[in-house]
Amino acid sequence: MSQRAIVIPAAERMKTGEPGVVSFRVGEVFHEYLVHLFRYQEIERKSPSPYYSLKIDTPKRPRTTGENSQNHHINGHCQQIAVDTGQPFEDVKKYAKQFALTMGYPILEDENGEPIHDLWGKPQGISESDCSTEDAAILIEAIHQLAAEMGINLIED
């Protein structure tokens, strides 16, 4: 994504009744930003243009955070595996994400939709901050499987 790109987590589609015309209600919080973006793109830039790149998807429920949340579950298990194996916490989490990719966990992509690889050429999983509840569930299951393969009994609290 470019620096000017904006992600609107949920926008209501407004039916126009005109084929080829799509409209969305974005809410007041995004209005001012979009007015500035449209002014720049269509008037102020060196080569003004009325065209925009759009990526439309269905909204996702973000992973849960706080006590007894998916986020707490993921980090607690990764910390326990790190302590039990002597490996750094971030390495455990990265390994868990790479394993989770085989189970359907989303791949981290660049602005062109191409997978982002680590220094060793392996695709990376998305950040937990970008996880839906479904993505987080996949990562938790992957962590459970890794711990079982390592003979680590995870503490569920």
N, C-alpha and C positions, 0 to 999 in steps of 0.2 A: 504494500500500500504506500501511496505517496504521503508526504507530510500533510497535505491538504485533505486526505481521505478522512471520512467520518463513518463510524459504525453506529447505526441506530438499532438498538437491541430489539425493538418491536415497533412496527409502523402499521397502522390500519390501512388496508387497501380501500380506496374509494372507487366505486364503479362509475365509469364515465358514460357508458353506453356507446362509446365510439371505438370501433375496432382499431387496434394499434395505439390507443392512447391509454396510458397507465398513470394512475395518480395515487399518492399515499398521504395520509395525515400523519405528520411527524411529531407534533406536540411543540409547545412553546419553547422548551429548553433547547431545541435544535434550530428553531426558526432564525434567530439572529446569525448564527454561524452560516447557515445555508444562504441567507441574503448576501453575506460577504463573499461566499464562495461563488455564487452566481454572478455577482458584480465583477469579480476578478476574471472569471472564465470568459464571460461574454462581452466585457467592456474594456477592462484595464490591461489585460495581458497583451504582449506584442502581436500575437495572432489570435484575436478573439474568436471564440467558437461556441456554438450552442450545444456541443456534444459532451456527454459525460460517460464514464465507465461505470456500469452498475453491476453489483453482485447481489442477488436476491436469494434468500434462504428462509426456511421456517425458523421462528424464534426457538431458542433452546433455554431450558431452565438451568441456571448456573448451579454448579456443585454447591452443596451446603457447607457453611463455615460456622465456626464457633464450637463450643463444647458439644461433644457427642455427634459431631458432623462428619461428613465424608472427608473433608480436608483434615480434620483431626485424626481420623482413622488412617488415612494415607501416611501422614507425617509420623504418627506414632509407630506404625508398623515399620516404616523405613528406618526410623531411629533405633528400634529394637534390633532389626537385622544388622544395622551398622555397628551397634555395640557388640552383638554376638559374633560378628565376623571380623571386627577390627577394621572395616572399610569405612571411608568417609561417607557421611550421610548423603551428600549430593551424588556420589558415585552409585550408591544403592538405588536412589530414586531414578537416576538416568537409566540404569540397567533394568529396573522394573518397567519403565516406560517402553524401552526397546522390546522387552518381552511382551508387553501389553499390545504392541503394534500387531503382533501375530494373532491377537484376539479381537482386533477391530478398533483399537485405540487410534485416534486421529493422528496423522503425520503432520508435523510442523511444515508449513509451506511458505515460500517467499511470495512477493507481491504478484508474481506471474502464475502462481499455483503450482510451482515446482517444489518437490521435496527438498528440505534443508538437511544436509548430511553433516555428521561430526567429522573430526579430523581423520578418522579411520574409514570413512565412506559409508557409515551406517546412518539410516534415516533417524531423525529425532522425533520424539513425541511432543505434542503441544504442551504448553505450560498449564499447570492446574488452574491458573486463573482464567483460562479460556475453556475449561471443561464444563460440559453439561452434567447433569446428574447421571445420565447414562454413561458418559465417558468416564466419570469418576468411579462408577461401579465396575467398569471393565478394569481399570487400574487397580482397584482394591482386590479383585479376583486374581489378577496377575501376581500381586504381592503375596497373596495367600498361597498360590501355587509355588512361587519361588521359595518361600519360607519352608513349605512342606518338602520340596526337593532338597533343601539344605538341612533338613532335620531340625528346624527351629520351630518351637511351639510359641506362636504369637499370643500375646495377652490381649484379650478382647474385653474392653471396659466401657 
